[in-house]
């Protein structure tokens, strides 16, 4: 309101306006208090969530480290298996022996007929 309009108002009207403003200020103060309480509760929840997050993160880091160690061990064992295979099945002239090499082939007595 402009100053001129305020000066024209009667005392009773001014008091009513002042009372309304005080009531509004009180209502806003109560709402502010209620919102502060909600904010505090949310901050407590957030702190609890962050603690849980940190614990889970540490557990996951430990599990990741274990998985990495197991992956390294698997790779090492695969290399060892390949080495053993290469030792057990020697290569001839750059080519591996035919499939079935290393198997025991039974020897039969007597004549073997060969079909052509």
Residue frames as a rotation matrix with the C-alpha (Angstrom) as fourth column:
UNK 1
0.569 0.822 0.000 0.00
0.822 -0.569 0.000 0.00
0.000 0.000 -1.000 0.00
UNK 2
-0.112 -0.570 0.814 1.10
0.496 -0.742 -0.451 3.50
0.861 0.353 0.366 -0.71
UNK 3
-0.855 -0.300 -0.422 1.77
0.512 -0.362 -0.779 5.95
0.080 -0.883 0.463 2.13
UNK 4
-0.773 0.610 0.173 -1.24
-0.571 -0.788 0.231 8.07
0.277 0.080 0.958 1.19
UNK 5
0.043 0.819 -0.572 -3.58
-0.269 0.561 0.783 5.08
0.962 0.120 0.245 1.40
UNK 6
-0.285 -0.215 -0.934 -2.17
0.747 0.561 -0.357 4.06
0.600 -0.800 0.001 4.79
UNK 7
-0.991 -0.117 -0.061 -2.69
0.130 -0.801 -0.584 7.58
0.019 -0.587 0.809 6.16
UNK 8
-0.487 0.873 0.035 -6.33
-0.685 -0.406 0.605 7.55
0.542 0.271 0.796 5.08
UNK 9
-0.155 0.432 -0.889 -7.08
0.282 0.882 0.379 4.31
0.947 -0.191 -0.258 6.95
UNK 10
0.568 0.429 0.702 -8.71
-0.563 -0.420 0.712 4.51
0.600 -0.800 0.003 10.34
UNK 11
-0.261 -0.700 0.665 -7.00
-0.963 0.139 -0.232 3.36
0.070 -0.701 -0.710 13.48
UNK 12
0.316 0.499 0.807 -9.21
-0.557 0.786 -0.268 0.25
-0.768 -0.365 0.526 13.71
UNK 13
0.981 0.048 -0.186 -8.35
-0.187 0.459 -0.869 -0.77
0.043 0.887 0.459 10.15
UNK 14
0.204 -0.979 -0.016 -4.63
-0.724 -0.139 -0.675 -0.27
0.659 0.149 -0.737 10.85
UNK 15
-0.234 -0.235 0.944 -4.86
-0.902 0.415 -0.120 -2.43
-0.363 -0.879 -0.308 13.97
UNK 16
0.712 0.550 0.436 -6.67
-0.320 0.808 -0.495 -5.16
-0.625 0.213 0.751 12.01
UNK 17
0.798 -0.487 -0.353 -3.94
-0.318 0.157 -0.935 -5.10
0.511 0.859 -0.030 9.37
UNK 18
-0.153 -0.891 0.428 -1.28
-0.900 -0.053 -0.432 -5.26
0.407 -0.451 -0.794 12.07
UNK 19
0.091 0.289 0.953 -3.08
-0.725 0.675 -0.135 -8.20
-0.682 -0.679 0.272 13.72
UNK 20
0.960 0.280 -0.005 -3.29
-0.193 0.648 -0.737 -10.05
-0.203 0.708 0.676 10.39
UNK 21
0.442 -0.872 -0.209 0.42
-0.523 -0.061 -0.850 -9.49
0.729 0.485 -0.483 9.78
UNK 22
-0.270 -0.510 0.817 1.29
-0.962 0.184 -0.203 -10.77
-0.046 -0.840 -0.540 13.27
UNK 23
0.486 0.532 0.693 -0.87
-0.473 0.827 -0.303 -13.88
-0.735 -0.181 0.654 12.75
UNK 24
0.946 -0.179 -0.271 0.81
-0.196 0.352 -0.915 -14.50
0.259 0.919 0.298 9.39
UNK 25
0.052 -0.986 0.161 4.25
-0.782 -0.140 -0.607 -14.08
0.621 -0.095 -0.778 10.96
UNK 26
-0.120 -0.019 0.993 3.33
-0.861 0.500 -0.095 -16.55
-0.495 -0.866 -0.076 13.73
UNK 27
0.829 0.482 0.282 2.00
-0.259 0.780 -0.570 -19.06
-0.495 0.399 0.772 11.20
UNK 28
0.719 -0.626 -0.302 5.17
-0.336 0.068 -0.940 -18.75
0.608 0.777 -0.161 9.14
UNK 29
-0.167 -0.781 0.601 7.31
-0.957 -0.019 -0.291 -19.20
0.239 -0.624 -0.744 12.27
UNK 30
0.230 0.339 0.912 5.43
-0.602 0.786 -0.141 -22.42
-0.765 -0.517 0.385 13.12
UNK 31
0.990 0.135 -0.028 5.78
-0.098 0.545 -0.833 -23.68
-0.097 0.827 0.553 9.58
UNK 32
0.353 -0.934 -0.060 9.47
-0.664 -0.205 -0.719 -22.83
0.660 0.294 -0.692 9.65
UNK 33
-0.186 -0.378 0.907 9.89
-0.939 0.341 -0.051 -24.83
-0.290 -0.861 -0.418 12.87
UNK 34
0.611 0.501 0.613 8.04
-0.287 0.861 -0.419 -27.79
-0.738 0.080 0.670 11.38
UNK 35
0.930 -0.293 -0.223 10.19
-0.180 0.166 -0.969 -27.65
0.321 0.941 0.102 8.25
UNK 36
0.034 -0.949 0.314 13.37
-0.923 -0.150 -0.354 -27.46
0.383 -0.277 -0.881 10.37
UNK 37
0.047 0.059 0.997 12.30
-0.688 0.726 -0.011 -30.62
-0.724 -0.685 0.074 12.20
UNK 38
0.918 0.320 0.235 11.68
-0.040 0.664 -0.747 -32.37
-0.395 0.676 0.622 8.89
UNK 39
0.636 -0.751 -0.176 15.06
-0.506 -0.235 -0.830 -31.21
0.582 0.617 -0.529 7.63
UNK 40
-0.133 -0.686 0.716 16.78
-0.987 0.154 -0.035 -32.54
-0.086 -0.711 -0.698 10.76
UNK 41
0.395 0.359 0.846 15.03
-0.345 0.911 -0.225 -35.91
-0.851 -0.203 0.484 10.36
UNK 42
0.999 -0.024 -0.034 16.06
-0.026 0.294 -0.955 -36.08
0.033 0.956 0.293 6.70
UNK 43
0.306 -0.950 0.070 19.65
-0.801 -0.296 -0.520 -35.20
0.514 0.103 -0.852 7.59
UNK 44
-0.076 -0.278 0.957 19.71
-0.809 0.579 0.104 -38.02
-0.583 -0.766 -0.269 10.16
UNK 45
0.751 0.400 0.526 18.36
-0.022 0.811 -0.585 -40.44
-0.660 0.427 0.618 7.55
UNK 46
0.859 -0.471 -0.200 20.96
-0.313 -0.175 -0.934 -39.24
0.405 0.865 -0.298 5.06
UNK 47
0.003 -0.888 0.460 23.75
-0.995 -0.048 -0.085 -39.77
0.098 -0.457 -0.884 7.60
UNK 48
0.149 0.138 0.979 22.50
-0.446 0.893 -0.058 -43.31
-0.882 -0.428 0.194 8.25
UNK 49
0.958 0.231 0.168 22.31
0.054 0.430 -0.901 -44.01
-0.281 0.873 0.399 4.52
UNK 50
0.581 -0.804 -0.128 25.83
-0.649 -0.362 -0.669 -42.68
0.491 0.471 -0.732 3.98
UNK 51
-0.114 -0.599 0.792 27.19
-0.907 0.388 0.163 -44.90
-0.405 -0.700 -0.588 6.77
UNK 52
0.469 0.368 0.803 25.50
-0.064 0.921 -0.385 -47.91
-0.881 0.129 0.456 5.18
UNK 53
0.981 -0.118 -0.157 26.85
-0.168 -0.088 -0.982 -46.91
0.102 0.989 -0.107 1.79
UNK 54
0.222 -0.968 0.117 30.40
-0.941 -0.244 -0.236 -46.68
0.257 -0.057 -0.965 3.13
UNK 55
-0.075 -0.205 0.976 30.15
-0.607 0.786 0.119 -50.10
-0.791 -0.584 -0.184 4.79
UNK 56
0.740 0.428 0.519 28.80
0.131 0.665 -0.735 -51.67
-0.660 0.612 0.436 1.60
UNK 57
0.830 -0.488 -0.271 31.45
-0.484 -0.388 -0.784 -49.96
0.277 0.782 -0.558 -0.48
UNK 58
-0.084 -0.895 0.438 34.20
-0.980 0.153 0.124 -51.40
-0.179 -0.419 -0.890 1.72
UNK 59
0.108 0.195 0.975 32.67
-0.208 0.963 -0.170 -54.87
-0.972 -0.185 0.144 1.45
UNK 60
0.952 0.277 0.132 32.41
0.080 0.192 -0.978 -54.58
-0.296 0.942 0.161 -2.33
UNK 61
0.502 -0.844 -0.190 36.01
-0.833 -0.412 -0.370 -53.39
0.234 0.344 -0.909 -2.55
UNK 62
-0.238 -0.561 0.793 37.13
-0.736 0.637 0.230 -56.47
-0.634 -0.529 -0.564 -0.61
UNK 63
0.414 0.472 0.779 35.06
0.128 0.817 -0.562 -58.74
-0.901 0.332 0.278 -2.85
UNK 64
0.957 -0.109 -0.269 36.41
-0.289 -0.307 -0.907 -57.05
0.016 0.945 -0.326 -5.99
UNK 65
0.079 -0.992 0.095 39.95
-0.996 -0.076 0.036 -57.60
-0.029 -0.098 -0.995 -4.75
UNK 66
-0.166 -0.077 0.983 39.20
-0.343 0.939 0.016 -61.28
-0.924 -0.335 -0.182 -4.12
UNK 67
0.789 0.514 0.337 37.68
0.151 0.369 -0.917 -61.63
-0.596 0.774 0.213 -7.60
UNK 68
0.717 -0.593 -0.365 40.72
-0.674 -0.459 -0.578 -60.00
0.176 0.661 -0.729 -9.15
UNK 69
-0.240 -0.818 0.523 43.00
-0.880 0.411 0.239 -62.39
-0.411 -0.403 -0.818 -7.27
UNK 70
0.108 0.358 0.927 40.91
0.008 0.932 -0.361 -65.36
-0.994 0.046 0.098 -8.43
UNK 71
0.965 0.221 -0.142 40.97
-0.117 -0.122 -0.986 -64.11
-0.235 0.968 -0.092 -12.03
UNK 72
0.279 -0.942 -0.185 44.75
-0.953 -0.249 -0.171 -63.83
0.116 0.224 -0.968 -11.85
UNK 73
-0.333 -0.380 0.863 45.01
-0.580 0.804 0.130 -67.33
-0.743 -0.457 -0.489 -10.40
UNK 74
0.575 0.612 0.543 42.72
0.110 0.600 -0.793 -68.72
-0.811 0.515 0.277 -13.14
UNK 75
0.870 -0.299 -0.392 44.85
-0.483 -0.359 -0.799 -67.08
0.099 0.884 -0.457 -15.83
UNK 76
-0.112 -0.965 0.236 48.00
-0.985 0.139 0.098 -68.48
-0.127 -0.222 -0.967 -14.24
UNK 77
-0.150 0.122 0.981 46.48
-0.246 0.957 -0.156 -71.98
-0.958 -0.265 -0.114 -14.06
UNK 78
0.882 0.469 0.051 45.38
-0.037 0.176 -0.984 -71.77
-0.470 0.866 0.173 -17.70
UNK 79
0.491 -0.787 -0.374 48.93
-0.841 -0.316 -0.440 -70.90
0.228 0.531 -0.816 -18.68
UNK 80
-0.372 -0.625 0.686 50.23
-0.781 0.610 0.133 -73.85
-0.502 -0.486 -0.715 -16.68
UNK 81
0.330 0.578 0.746 47.72
-0.006 0.792 -0.611 -76.18
-0.944 0.197 0.264 -18.36
UNK 82
0.948 -0.002 -0.317 48.78
-0.313 -0.183 -0.932 -74.93
-0.056 0.983 -0.174 -21.78
UNK 83
0.039 -0.999 -0.018 52.42
-0.997 -0.038 -0.073 -75.51
0.072 0.020 -0.997 -20.87
UNK 84
-0.313 -0.105 0.944 51.65
-0.447 0.893 -0.049 -79.06
-0.838 -0.437 -0.327 -19.72
UNK 85
0.722 0.624 0.299 49.70
0.014 0.419 -0.908 -79.71
-0.692 0.660 0.294 -22.90
UNK 86
0.752 -0.477 -0.456 52.54
-0.630 -0.316 -0.709 -78.48
0.194 0.820 -0.538 -25.05
UNK 87
-0.306 -0.878 0.367 54.99
-0.933 0.353 0.066 -80.68
-0.188 -0.322 -0.928 -23.16
UNK 88
-0.124 0.340 0.932 52.72
-0.209 0.909 -0.360 -83.73
-0.970 -0.239 -0.042 -23.38
UNK 89
0.675 0.401 0.619 52.01
0.528 0.323 -0.785 -83.27
-0.515 0.857 0.007 -27.10
UNK 90
-0.286 -0.862 -0.419 55.25
0.196 -0.481 0.855 -82.27
-0.938 0.162 0.306 -28.83
UNK 91
0.676 0.474 -0.565 55.01
-0.389 -0.421 -0.819 -80.52
-0.626 0.774 -0.100 -32.15
UNK 92
-0.009 -0.643 0.766 56.46
0.598 0.610 0.519 -82.10
-0.801 0.463 0.379 -35.27
UNK 93
-0.651 -0.373 0.662 57.76
0.759 -0.338 0.556 -79.82
0.016 0.864 0.503 -38.04
UNK 94
-0.973 0.230 0.033 55.66
-0.232 -0.972 -0.049 -76.94
0.021 -0.056 0.998 -36.76
UNK 95
-0.132 0.971 -0.198 52.43
-0.623 0.074 0.779 -78.97
0.771 0.227 0.595 -36.80
UNK 96
-0.203 0.146 0.968 50.80
-0.903 0.355 -0.243 -80.74
-0.380 -0.923 0.060 -33.95
UNK 97
-0.990 -0.115 0.083 50.40
-0.087 0.954 0.287 -84.47
-0.112 0.277 -0.954 -34.15
UNK 98
-0.516 0.842 -0.157 47.08
-0.138 0.099 0.985 -85.77
0.845 0.530 0.065 -35.36
UNK 99
0.061 0.653 0.755 44.13
-0.960 -0.168 0.223 -85.92
0.272 -0.738 0.617 -33.03
UNK 100
0.945 0.297 -0.137 44.33
-0.240 0.914 0.327 -88.98
0.222 -0.276 0.935 -30.87
UNK 101
0.069 -0.981 -0.181 48.06
-0.072 0.176 -0.982 -88.72
0.995 0.081 -0.058 -30.47
UNK 102
-0.615 -0.371 0.696 49.10
-0.702 -0.146 -0.697 -89.95
0.360 -0.917 -0.171 -27.13
UNK 103
0.458 0.802 0.382 46.34
-0.878 0.476 0.053 -92.54
-0.140 -0.360 0.922 -26.98
UNK 104
-0.542 -0.576 0.612 47.22
-0.479 0.810 0.339 -96.16
-0.691 -0.110 -0.715 -26.55
UNK 105
0.205 0.552 -0.808 46.39
-0.970 0.223 -0.094 -98.10
0.129 0.803 0.582 -29.70
UNK 106
0.410 -0.034 0.912 45.95
-0.431 0.874 0.226 -101.82
-0.804 -0.486 0.343 -29.10
UNK 107
-0.414 -0.603 -0.682 48.19
-0.910 0.250 0.331 -104.09
-0.029 0.757 -0.652 -31.15
UNK 108
0.683 0.675 0.279 46.53
-0.636 0.738 -0.227 -107.19
-0.359 -0.022 0.933 -32.52
UNK 109
-0.383 -0.791 0.478 48.36
-0.395 0.608 0.689 -110.39
-0.835 0.075 -0.545 -33.16
UNK 110
0.024 0.342 0.939 48.15
0.660 0.700 -0.272 -111.98
-0.751 0.626 -0.209 -36.53
UNK 111
-0.740 -0.293 0.605 47.63
0.671 -0.369 0.643 -110.55
0.035 0.882 0.470 -39.93
UNK 112
-0.176 0.659 -0.731 45.82
0.141 -0.718 -0.682 -107.36
-0.974 -0.223 0.033 -40.42
UNK 113
-0.150 0.172 0.974 44.00
0.977 0.175 0.119 -107.00
-0.150 0.969 -0.195 -43.67
UNK 114
-0.561 -0.081 -0.824 44.21
0.055 -0.997 0.061 -103.65
-0.826 -0.010 0.564 -45.29
UNK 115
0.275 0.744 0.609 41.44
0.815 0.156 -0.558 -102.69
-0.510 0.650 -0.563 -47.62
UNK 116
-0.763 -0.552 -0.337 42.18
0.261 -0.739 0.621 -100.51
-0.592 0.386 0.707 -50.51
